[in-house]
Amino acid sequence: MWCSRVSLRRLQRIVVSPLYTSSPVISTQRAMSTLPRVYVTRRIPPEGLKILNESGQVQYELWDSDDPVPRQELLNKVKGVDGLVCVLTEKIDAELLDAAGPNLRVLSTMSVGYDHLTLEELKKSGGWGTWRTMWLCGYELADSTVGILGMGRIGVAIAERLKPFKVKKFIYTDVAPRPELASSIGAEYVSMEELAKQSDFLAVCCALTPETQGFCNKKLFSQMKNTAVFINTSRGGVVNQEDLYEALSSGQIAAAGLDVTVPEPLPTSHPLFTLKNCVILPHIASASYSTRNAMSALAANNLLAGLKGEPMPKELKL
């Protein structure tokens, strides 16, 4: 059996290790809501499969044959997997690693020899590479139109933070105009259709209600510019994620930034994670000591007021 640490080239560590070992082969560094996916390239002896089955740590797919898995089948099956169990007949080279993608963290070979592994590819560290003229280019806030869906305290706070970046115009829509809030940032009230058409950056800040459930859908995305960036910091349920995936993958819109999803956390197997123009965060918009302390204080004061029969500082009228 052979073991070595390899490759930072895909921004994640891949570990090559023996199949049979006294310690777990699967790394648990990444918190996951679903089990890591593993592909087994051959019908291996039953003890190995028993270990995988009884571990409760992985879900795996097996090439259930004594004959080698065809190369094209292997390249298709490794897409997005977290781990790979292979034998001598599988050539692990740049083509396969590229096909697997950045999720691949563990490669386990049922062999003493390792001549079927392209070691140079496994141990490459891509680093940052050389600077390129269009590398990591995006769209500027300067001279742009920022649209806000849901003009409340959060919408205003976002606009206040964006103002120094020389945003040309703020527009917003809500159930009705809110001039008392909009005036502080000079935002113009527009229809939902105009919000979609005009916005270079569209920030969703509305509450999740029966009316807003799935509100950001195919119709909205089809009205947006193909250079527009969609941002959701409200609730995941406001967005139809399947429609968003189609809009991003087809180039209907340029990019998306999501702090909220359905479910949370979003399974790493979700199609949105395969897109280079979608950034997903684990609902951390309120993750500061002062904000979380303020949230807990408000919840406590609500409780105490309610128990005393007094008006609650923040009460949902049912």
C-alpha positions as CSV (number, residue, x, y, z in Angstrom):
1,M,0.0,0.0,0.0
2,W,1.1,3.6,-0.7
3,C,0.4,6.8,1.0
4,S,1.4,10.4,0.3
5,R,0.0,14.0,0.6
6,V,-0.5,15.8,-2.7
7,S,-1.9,18.7,-4.7
8,L,-3.0,22.2,-3.6
9,R,-3.6,23.0,-7.3
10,R,-7.4,22.8,-7.0
11,L,-7.4,24.8,-3.7
12,Q,-8.2,21.7,-1.7
13,R,-6.0,19.0,-0.4
14,I,-6.1,15.5,-2.0
15,V,-4.7,12.7,0.0
16,V,-3.5,9.5,-1.5
17,S,-3.7,6.6,1.0
18,P,-4.1,2.8,1.2
19,L,-7.5,1.3,1.2
20,Y,-6.9,-0.9,4.2
21,T,-5.7,1.1,7.2
22,S,-6.4,1.3,10.9
23,S,-7.4,5.0,10.7
24,P,-10.3,6.5,8.6
25,V,-9.5,7.2,5.0
26,I,-12.1,9.8,4.6
27,S,-11.2,13.3,5.9
28,T,-13.8,15.0,8.0
29,Q,-12.3,18.5,7.7
30,R,-15.4,19.9,5.9
31,A,-18.7,20.1,7.6
32,M,-21.3,18.6,5.3
33,S,-25.0,18.2,5.4
34,T,-24.8,15.1,3.1
35,L,-22.3,12.3,3.2
36,P,-19.2,12.5,1.0
37,R,-19.5,10.9,-2.4
38,V,-17.1,8.1,-3.3
39,Y,-16.6,6.2,-6.5
40,V,-15.2,2.7,-6.4
41,T,-13.7,1.7,-9.8
42,R,-13.9,-2.1,-9.4
43,R,-15.7,-4.9,-7.6
44,I,-13.3,-5.0,-4.7
45,P,-13.1,-7.8,-2.1
46,P,-16.1,-7.8,0.3
47,E,-14.2,-6.8,3.4
48,G,-13.4,-3.4,1.8
49,L,-17.0,-2.8,0.9
50,K,-18.1,-3.9,4.3
51,I,-15.8,-1.2,5.9
52,L,-17.3,1.4,3.7
53,N,-20.9,0.3,4.3
54,E,-20.5,0.1,8.1
55,S,-18.6,3.3,8.5
56,G,-21.6,5.5,8.0
57,Q,-19.2,8.1,6.7
58,V,-19.7,7.9,2.9
59,Q,-22.1,7.2,0.1
60,Y,-20.5,5.3,-2.7
61,E,-21.1,4.1,-6.2
62,L,-19.4,0.9,-7.4
63,W,-18.4,-0.2,-10.9
64,D,-19.7,-3.7,-10.2
65,S,-17.6,-5.7,-12.5
66,D,-14.3,-7.7,-12.5
67,D,-13.4,-5.9,-15.7
68,P,-11.9,-2.4,-15.7
69,V,-14.3,0.5,-15.9
70,P,-14.1,2.1,-19.4
71,R,-12.2,5.3,-19.4
72,Q,-15.0,7.6,-20.5
73,E,-17.3,6.0,-17.9
74,L,-14.7,6.7,-15.3
75,L,-14.3,10.3,-16.3
76,N,-18.0,10.8,-16.1
77,K,-18.4,9.1,-12.7
78,V,-15.7,10.9,-10.9
79,K,-17.2,14.4,-11.5
80,G,-17.8,16.0,-8.2
81,V,-16.7,13.1,-6.0
82,D,-15.0,13.6,-2.7
83,G,-13.1,10.3,-2.8
84,L,-11.9,7.6,-5.2
85,V,-11.0,4.0,-4.6
86,C,-9.1,2.6,-7.6
87,V,-6.9,-0.3,-8.7
88,L,-3.9,-0.7,-10.9
89,T,-5.8,-0.4,-14.2
90,E,-7.0,3.1,-13.6
91,K,-4.6,5.8,-14.8
92,I,-4.8,8.8,-12.4
93,D,-3.6,11.7,-14.5
94,A,-4.3,15.3,-15.2
95,E,-7.3,14.4,-17.3
96,L,-8.9,12.5,-14.5
97,L,-8.1,15.1,-11.8
98,D,-9.6,17.8,-14.0
99,A,-12.7,15.7,-14.6
100,A,-13.1,15.1,-10.9
101,G,-12.9,18.7,-10.0
102,P,-12.1,20.5,-6.7
103,N,-14.2,18.3,-4.5
104,L,-11.8,15.4,-4.8
105,R,-9.9,15.2,-1.5
106,V,-9.0,11.5,-1.1
107,L,-7.6,9.0,-3.5
108,S,-7.2,5.4,-2.3
109,T,-5.5,2.8,-4.4
110,M,-5.8,-1.0,-3.7
111,S,-2.2,-1.7,-4.7
112,V,1.3,-1.7,-3.4
113,G,2.6,-0.2,-6.7
114,Y,1.7,3.3,-7.8
115,D,3.0,3.4,-11.3
116,H,-0.6,4.1,-12.5
117,L,-0.6,7.4,-10.6
118,T,0.9,10.4,-12.3
119,L,2.8,11.7,-9.3
120,E,3.9,15.0,-10.9
121,E,0.2,15.9,-11.4
122,L,-0.7,14.8,-7.9
123,K,2.0,16.9,-6.2
124,K,1.7,20.0,-8.3
125,S,0.8,23.2,-6.4
126,G,-0.7,25.6,-8.8
127,G,-0.4,28.6,-6.5
128,W,-1.6,31.9,-7.9
129,G,0.0,31.5,-11.3
130,T,1.1,34.5,-13.4
131,W,-0.9,37.7,-13.7
132,R,-3.2,37.8,-16.7
133,T,-4.9,40.9,-18.1
134,M,-8.5,39.7,-17.6
135,W,-7.8,37.6,-14.5
136,L,-10.6,37.8,-11.8
137,C,-12.3,40.7,-13.5
138,G,-15.8,41.7,-12.5
139,Y,-18.2,44.7,-12.6
140,E,-17.6,48.0,-10.8
141,L,-20.0,49.7,-8.4
142,A,-18.8,53.1,-9.7
143,D,-21.4,54.6,-12.0
144,S,-23.7,51.7,-11.6
145,T,-27.4,51.4,-10.7
146,V,-28.1,49.4,-7.5
147,G,-31.5,48.0,-7.1
148,I,-32.9,47.1,-3.7
149,L,-35.8,44.7,-3.4
150,G,-37.4,45.5,0.0
151,M,-36.6,48.9,1.3
152,G,-36.3,48.4,5.1
153,R,-33.5,49.0,7.6
154,I,-31.2,46.5,5.9
155,G,-31.8,47.9,2.4
156,V,-30.9,51.3,3.7
157,A,-27.9,50.1,5.5
158,I,-26.6,48.3,2.4
159,A,-27.0,51.5,0.3
160,E,-25.2,53.6,2.9
161,R,-22.2,51.3,2.7
162,L,-22.2,51.3,-1.1
163,K,-22.5,55.1,-1.5
164,P,-18.7,55.7,-1.1
165,F,-18.1,53.5,-4.1
166,K,-19.7,56.2,-6.4
167,V,-22.9,54.4,-7.2
168,K,-24.7,56.4,-9.8
169,K,-28.3,55.7,-8.7
170,F,-30.2,53.7,-6.2
171,I,-33.6,52.3,-7.1
172,Y,-36.0,50.2,-5.0
173,T,-39.3,48.5,-5.0
174,D,-41.6,47.4,-2.1
175,V,-45.3,46.8,-1.5
176,A,-45.6,50.6,-1.5
177,P,-43.3,53.6,-1.7
178,R,-41.3,54.2,1.5
179,P,-40.2,57.9,1.1
180,E,-39.2,58.3,4.7
181,L,-36.5,55.6,4.4
182,A,-35.6,56.1,0.7
183,S,-35.0,59.8,1.1
184,S,-31.9,59.2,3.3
185,I,-30.1,57.5,0.4
186,G,-31.8,59.3,-2.5
187,A,-33.4,56.1,-3.8
188,E,-36.1,56.2,-6.4
189,Y,-39.2,54.0,-6.3
190,V,-39.8,51.9,-9.4
191,S,-41.9,48.9,-10.4
192,M,-40.6,45.4,-10.1
193,E,-40.1,45.1,-13.8
194,E,-38.0,48.3,-13.9
195,L,-36.0,47.2,-10.9
196,A,-35.0,44.1,-12.8
197,K,-34.3,45.9,-16.1
198,Q,-32.3,48.8,-14.7
199,S,-30.2,47.2,-11.9
200,D,-26.5,46.4,-12.4
201,F,-26.6,45.0,-8.9
202,L,-29.8,43.7,-7.5
203,A,-29.9,43.2,-3.7
204,V,-32.7,41.2,-2.2
205,C,-33.6,42.5,1.3
206,C,-37.2,41.6,1.7
207,A,-38.9,39.4,4.3
208,L,-39.9,35.8,3.5
209,T,-43.7,35.8,3.3
210,P,-46.3,33.7,1.3
211,E,-46.2,36.6,-1.2
212,T,-42.4,36.6,-1.6
213,Q,-41.9,32.8,-1.6
214,G,-40.1,32.0,-4.8
215,F,-40.5,35.6,-6.0
216,C,-37.1,35.7,-7.6
217,N,-37.7,33.3,-10.4
218,K,-37.3,32.8,-14.1
219,K,-39.5,35.8,-14.9
220,L,-37.4,38.1,-12.8
221,F,-34.0,36.8,-14.1
222,S,-35.2,37.0,-17.8
223,Q,-35.8,40.7,-17.3
224,M,-32.3,41.4,-15.9
225,K,-29.3,42.5,-17.8
226,N,-26.8,39.8,-18.8
227,T,-24.2,41.8,-16.9
228,A,-26.2,42.1,-13.7
229,V,-25.2,40.6,-10.4
230,F,-27.9,39.1,-8.2
231,I,-27.4,39.2,-4.4
232,N,-29.6,37.6,-1.7
233,T,-29.1,38.3,2.0
234,S,-32.8,37.9,3.0
235,R,-34.1,34.3,3.1
236,G,-33.3,31.4,0.8
237,G,-37.0,30.8,0.1
238,V,-37.4,34.1,-1.7
239,V,-35.4,32.6,-4.6
240,N,-36.3,29.7,-6.9
241,Q,-32.8,28.1,-6.9
242,E,-33.4,26.0,-10.0
243,D,-34.4,29.1,-12.0
244,L,-31.3,30.9,-10.6
245,Y,-29.1,28.0,-11.7
246,E,-30.5,28.2,-15.2
247,A,-30.0,31.9,-15.4
248,L,-26.4,31.7,-14.2
249,S,-25.4,28.7,-16.3
250,S,-27.0,30.1,-19.5
251,G,-25.4,33.5,-19.1
252,Q,-28.8,35.2,-18.6
253,I,-27.3,37.1,-15.7
254,A,-23.6,37.5,-14.9
255,A,-23.2,36.3,-11.3
256,A,-24.8,35.8,-8.0
257,G,-23.8,36.1,-4.3
258,L,-25.9,34.1,-1.8
259,D,-25.7,34.3,2.0
260,V,-29.0,32.3,2.3
261,T,-30.2,29.1,0.7
262,V,-32.7,26.3,0.9
263,P,-31.8,24.2,2.8
264,E,-29.1,25.7,5.0
265,P,-26.4,24.6,4.7
266,L,-26.8,23.8,1.0
267,P,-25.7,20.3,0.2
268,T,-22.3,20.4,-1.6
269,S,-23.8,18.3,-4.4
270,H,-26.1,21.1,-5.3
271,P,-25.7,22.3,-8.9
272,L,-25.1,25.9,-7.8
273,F,-21.7,24.8,-6.3
274,T,-20.6,23.7,-9.8
275,L,-20.8,27.3,-11.1
276,K,-17.8,29.7,-11.2
277,N,-20.1,32.7,-11.2
278,C,-21.9,31.9,-8.0
279,V,-20.5,32.6,-4.5
280,I,-22.3,30.9,-1.6
281,L,-21.8,31.9,2.1
282,P,-23.1,30.0,5.1
283,H,-25.6,32.7,6.3
284,I,-23.0,34.9,8.0
285,A,-24.3,38.4,7.3
286,S,-25.0,38.9,11.0
287,A,-21.8,37.2,12.2
288,S,-20.3,39.9,14.4
289,Y,-20.1,39.9,18.2
290,S,-22.0,43.1,18.5
291,T,-24.8,42.1,16.2
292,R,-25.3,38.6,17.7
293,N,-25.3,40.1,21.2
294,A,-27.9,42.7,20.2
295,M,-30.0,39.9,18.7
296,S,-29.9,37.8,21.9
297,A,-30.7,40.9,24.0
298,L,-33.7,41.7,21.9
299,A,-35.0,38.1,22.1
300,A,-34.6,38.2,25.9
301,N,-36.3,41.5,26.3
302,N,-39.2,40.3,24.0
303,L,-39.6,37.3,26.2
304,L,-39.7,39.3,29.5
305,A,-42.1,41.9,28.1
306,G,-44.4,39.2,26.8
307,L,-44.4,37.3,30.1
308,K,-45.3,40.5,31.9
309,G,-48.2,41.3,29.5
310,E,-46.4,44.4,28.2
311,P,-45.9,45.4,24.6
312,M,-42.9,43.5,23.1
313,P,-40.1,45.6,21.6
314,K,-40.4,43.5,18.4
315,E,-43.7,41.7,18.2
316,L,-45.1,39.8,15.2
317,K,-48.8,40.7,14.9
318,L,-50.6,37.5,14.0
